[in-house]
Amino acid sequence: MVLAKFPRLPLAHLPTPLEPLPRLSAHLGGPRILVKRDDCTGLALGGNKTRKLEFLMAEARDQGADTIVTIGGVQSNHVRQTAAAAAQAGLSCHLVLARAVPWDEPAYEISGNVQLDHLLGAQVHLLPGGTDRGGALRRIEKALRSQGRNPYVIPTGGSNPTGALGYVACAMELEEQAGARGEKIDYLIHATGSGGTQAGLVAGFHVLGSQIQTLGIEITADAEDISTKVQTITRDTARLLGQGKPPPNEVSQVIAGYAGSAYGMPTEQMRAAVRLAARLEGLILDPVYTGKAMAGLIDLVRQGRFSADQTIVFLHTGGAPGLFGYTSYFQDE
């Protein structure tokens, strides 16, 4: 087992379900669509970051950390799951939240993920707009060390080679599920932001010799930056796994055009996709990641990107708590 040599702390409910979306598939009249339910990983309402945290928290433990420090936007799903993982491990947790989204709904800074961050007992540092996020993170780490603490710093989204191992494991899990069912999966589609989820999947499928193509729908409005991040983390993850030759850059496919004006800013395509998934399948998506990824999937199907006999898996990366920061947008018909 290629992952056996890496320390891992069980946090997630695995394997996550792989479910058909028959009504959505029929509505779009295109390929067969399944959903990989990584919103069901369990930790503090679940999400994709829990898989990454299994490896990151194990590394923190092995380094003797007594404090976890991480960073994200105000409504960060990663930050919420990290706070939960730290609570479960009995570690202190400091969360650096950046005002990265110009969204002025009053609920945005107090509800959803933010409310859960506080509930989980984390120390929340809410940065003023325009603050150098990296500089703030370094200052907090330095202050903790000066107090005699031993902090373990997790990057945005848990997106580094250690975190990406969680999605190498997911690639293997998905291949096993598909094989047990006799499924041939042609494409895996998901939201891509900090790059670690896609990098892990690409590296994992490469290790397996899988023919599944991974399409990352970028959600930051900066596809070139995301492509670079995915390719870099993919190479570093392949090296960590001891793979002699990393996957070629062209397999790290990042699809632009569905992010809207900026990260976290809602779009009409996203709102329509969130409503469609909810009303056809009872599937709850979020406005920042999965809603935009589903909007991309729907548009690609309508463009004829896939044939009717193909099978697509949509990776649901979680994020539903973020819906509550956009309440008025979804009440407006």
C-alpha positions in Angstrom: 0.0 0.0 0.0 1.6 3.2 -1.2 0.3 5.2 1.8 1.2 2.7 4.5 4.4 4.5 5.4 2.7 7.8 6.2 1.3 8.5 9.7 -2.4 8.9 9.6 -4.9 9.9 12.3 -8.4 8.5 11.7 -10.9 11.4 11.6 -13.2 10.8 8.7 -16.1 8.4 8.1 -14.8 6.4 5.2 -15.5 5.3 2.6 -17.8 8.1 1.7 -20.9 7.1 -0.3 -20.9 7.0 -4.1 -24.5 7.7 -5.2 -26.3 8.1 -8.5 -28.0 11.3 -9.4 -30.7 9.9 -11.8 -33.0 12.9 -11.8 -30.2 15.4 -12.6 -28.8 13.1 -15.2 -32.2 12.8 -16.9 -32.8 16.5 -16.7 -29.6 17.3 -18.4 -30.0 14.6 -21.0 -26.3 13.9 -21.1 -23.9 11.4 -19.4 -24.7 9.4 -16.3 -23.8 11.5 -13.2 -22.8 10.1 -9.8 -21.8 12.0 -6.6 -18.9 11.1 -4.3 -20.2 12.4 -0.9 -17.2 13.9 0.7 -19.6 16.2 2.5 -20.2 13.1 4.6 -16.8 12.7 6.1 -18.3 13.5 9.5 -15.9 15.9 11.3 -17.9 19.0 12.3 -20.4 18.6 9.5 -17.9 17.1 7.1 -16.1 18.2 4.0 -13.0 17.4 1.9 -10.5 18.9 4.3 -11.1 16.1 6.8 -9.2 13.7 4.5 -6.2 16.1 4.4 -6.3 16.6 8.2 -5.9 12.8 8.8 -2.3 13.2 7.5 -1.7 16.7 8.7 -2.8 16.1 12.2 -0.7 12.9 12.4 2.3 14.9 11.3 1.6 17.5 13.9 1.4 14.8 16.6 4.6 13.3 15.5 6.3 16.7 15.7 5.1 17.1 19.3 2.9 20.1 18.5 0.7 21.5 21.2 -1.0 24.1 19.1 -2.5 24.1 15.6 -2.4 27.3 13.5 -4.1 27.8 10.2 -5.5 30.5 7.9 -8.5 31.0 5.6 -11.3 33.3 4.6 -14.0 34.3 7.0 -16.3 31.5 5.9 -13.5 28.9 5.5 -14.6 25.3 5.6 -11.0 24.2 6.0 -10.6 26.4 9.1 -13.8 24.9 10.7 -12.7 21.3 10.2 -9.2 22.1 11.5 -10.7 23.6 14.6 -12.7 20.4 15.1 -9.6 18.2 14.5 -7.7 20.2 17.1 -10.5 19.9 19.6 -10.6 16.2 19.1 -6.9 15.9 19.6 -6.9 18.1 22.7 -4.7 20.8 21.1 -5.0 24.5 21.2 -6.1 26.1 17.9 -5.5 29.5 16.4 -7.5 30.5 13.3 -6.4 33.4 11.2 -9.4 34.6 9.2 -9.0 37.1 6.3 -11.7 39.3 5.0 -11.2 38.0 1.4 -14.7 38.4 0.1 -16.4 41.8 -0.3 -19.8 40.5 0.8 -21.6 42.9 3.2 -24.5 40.7 4.5 -24.5 41.1 8.3 -24.7 37.3 8.8 -21.5 36.7 6.8 -19.1 37.3 9.7 -21.1 35.7 12.5 -23.0 32.7 11.2 -22.2 29.5 9.4 -18.5 28.4 9.6 -17.6 31.4 11.9 -20.2 30.4 14.5 -18.8 26.9 14.4 -15.2 28.1 14.8 -16.1 29.7 18.1 -18.3 26.8 19.2 -15.3 24.5 18.7 -13.2 26.6 21.1 -10.7 28.0 18.6 -8.9 31.4 19.1 -10.1 33.4 16.2 -8.0 36.2 14.8 -10.1 38.2 12.3 -7.9 40.4 10.1 -8.8 43.8 8.8 -9.3 44.0 5.1 -6.1 44.4 3.1 -3.9 42.8 5.8 -0.9 40.7 4.7 -2.2 37.3 5.5 1.1 35.5 5.4 2.7 38.2 7.6 -0.1 37.9 10.1 0.3 34.1 10.2 4.0 34.4 10.8 3.5 36.9 13.6 1.1 34.7 15.4 3.4 31.7 15.0 6.3 33.7 16.3 4.3 35.0 19.3 3.2 31.4 20.2 6.8 30.2 20.1 7.9 33.1 22.3 5.3 31.8 24.8 6.9 28.4 24.8 4.3 26.8 22.6 5.1 24.4 19.8 2.8 25.4 16.9 2.1 23.3 13.8 1.2 25.6 10.9 -1.3 24.3 8.3 -1.4 26.2 5.0 -4.6 27.5 3.4 -6.9 24.6 2.5 -4.4 22.1 4.0 -2.9 22.2 0.5 0.6 20.9 0.6 2.0 17.4 -0.2 1.2 16.0 3.2 -2.4 17.2 3.0 -2.7 16.0 -0.6 -2.2 12.4 0.6 -5.8 12.5 1.7 -6.9 12.7 -1.9 -4.4 10.1 -3.0 -6.3 7.9 -0.6 -9.6 9.2 -2.1 -8.6 8.3 -5.6 -7.8 4.8 -4.4 -11.1 4.6 -2.5 -13.1 5.7 -5.6 -11.3 3.2 -7.9 -12.1 0.4 -5.4 -15.8 1.5 -5.2 -16.1 1.6 -9.0 -14.4 -1.7 -9.4 -16.7 -3.4 -6.9 -19.7 -2.1 -8.8 -18.4 -2.7 -12.3 -18.5 1.0 -13.0 -16.3 2.7 -15.6 -15.7 6.3 -14.5 -14.7 8.7 -17.3 -14.4 12.0 -15.5 -14.2 13.3 -11.9 -15.3 16.9 -11.6 -14.8 19.1 -8.5 -14.2 22.6 -7.2 -10.5 23.6 -7.1 -9.2 26.5 -5.0 -6.1 26.0 -3.0 -5.0 23.1 -5.2 -4.4 20.2 -2.8 -7.5 18.2 -3.5 -7.0 18.1 -7.2 -3.2 17.5 -6.8 -3.9 14.5 -4.6 -6.4 13.0 -7.0 -4.2 13.5 -10.0 -1.2 11.9 -8.2 -3.4 9.1 -6.9 -4.8 8.2 -10.2 -1.3 8.4 -11.7 -0.1 5.8 -9.1 -3.0 3.5 -10.0 -2.5 3.9 -13.8 -6.2 5.0 -13.9 -7.8 6.5 -17.0 -10.1 8.7 -15.0 -9.7 12.4 -16.1 -9.9 15.0 -13.3 -11.5 18.3 -14.1 -11.1 21.1 -11.5 -13.6 23.9 -11.8 -11.6 26.8 -10.5 -13.4 29.1 -8.0 -10.9 31.9 -7.4 -11.2 33.9 -10.7 -7.5 33.2 -11.3 -7.2 30.0 -13.2 -3.5 30.5 -14.1 -2.6 30.7 -10.4 -4.6 27.7 -9.6 -3.1 25.7 -12.4 0.4 26.5 -11.2 -0.5 25.5 -7.6 -2.1 22.2 -8.7 0.9 21.3 -10.9 3.4 22.2 -8.1 1.6 20.3 -5.4 1.1 17.3 -7.8 4.8 17.1 -8.5 5.7 17.4 -4.8 3.1 14.8 -3.8 4.4 12.4 -6.5 7.9 12.9 -5.1 6.7 12.3 -1.5 5.1 9.0 -2.7 8.4 8.0 -4.2 7.1 8.1 -7.8 10.0 8.4 -10.2 8.1 10.3 -12.9 5.3 12.7 -11.8 2.1 13.1 -13.9 2.5 15.4 -16.9 1.2 18.9 -16.3 -1.5 18.5 -19.0 -3.4 16.0 -16.8 -4.0 18.7 -14.2 -7.0 20.2 -16.0 -8.3 23.4 -14.5 -11.5 24.8 -16.1 -12.1 28.5 -15.9 -15.2 30.6 -16.4 -17.4 29.8 -13.5 -15.9 31.7 -10.6 -17.6 35.0 -11.3 -16.0 38.3 -10.4 -14.0 37.0 -7.4 -13.5 34.2 -4.9 -16.7 33.9 -2.8 -18.8 36.3 -4.8 -22.1 34.6 -5.9 -23.2 34.2 -9.5 -26.5 33.5 -11.1 -25.2 30.3 -12.6 -24.2 29.1 -9.1 -27.5 30.0 -7.6 -29.4 28.1 -10.4 -27.1 25.1 -9.9 -27.6 25.0 -6.1 -31.3 25.2 -6.5 -31.4 22.6 -9.3 -29.4 20.1 -7.2 -31.5 20.7 -4.2 -34.9 20.4 -6.0 -34.0 17.4 -8.2 -31.9 15.4 -5.8 -32.2 16.8 -2.3 -28.5 17.5 -2.5 -27.3 20.6 -0.7 -24.3 22.5 -2.3 -22.5 25.6 -1.1 -22.2 29.0 -2.8 -18.4 29.2 -2.9 -17.1 25.8 -4.0 -19.6 23.1 -4.9 -22.3 25.4 -6.3 -19.8 26.9 -8.8 -18.4 23.4 -9.6 -21.9 22.1 -10.3 -22.6 25.2 -12.5 -19.5 24.2 -14.4 -20.6 20.6 -14.7 -24.1 21.6 -15.9 -22.7 24.0 -18.5 -20.1 21.5 -19.8 -22.9 18.9 -20.3 -25.0 21.4 -22.1 -22.1 22.3 -24.4 -21.8 18.6 -25.3 -18.4 18.1 -23.7 -19.4 14.5 -22.7 -21.1 11.7 -24.6 -24.3 10.1 -23.4 -22.6 6.8 -22.7 -20.0 8.3 -20.3 -20.1 8.4 -16.5 -19.1 11.4 -14.5 -18.5 11.6 -10.8 -19.1 14.9 -9.1 -17.0 15.2 -6.0 -19.0 16.9 -3.3 -16.4 18.6 -1.1 -18.9 19.9 1.5 -19.3 23.5 2.6 -23.0 23.7 3.4 -22.4 25.9 6.6 -21.3 28.7 4.2 -24.8 28.9 2.8 -25.9 30.7 6.0 -23.6 33.7 5.2 -25.6 34.3 2.0 -29.1 34.0 3.3 -30.7 36.9 1.5 -29.1 35.9 -1.9 -30.9 32.6 -1.8 -34.2 34.0 -0.6 -34.4 36.3 -3.6 -36.2 34.5 -6.4 
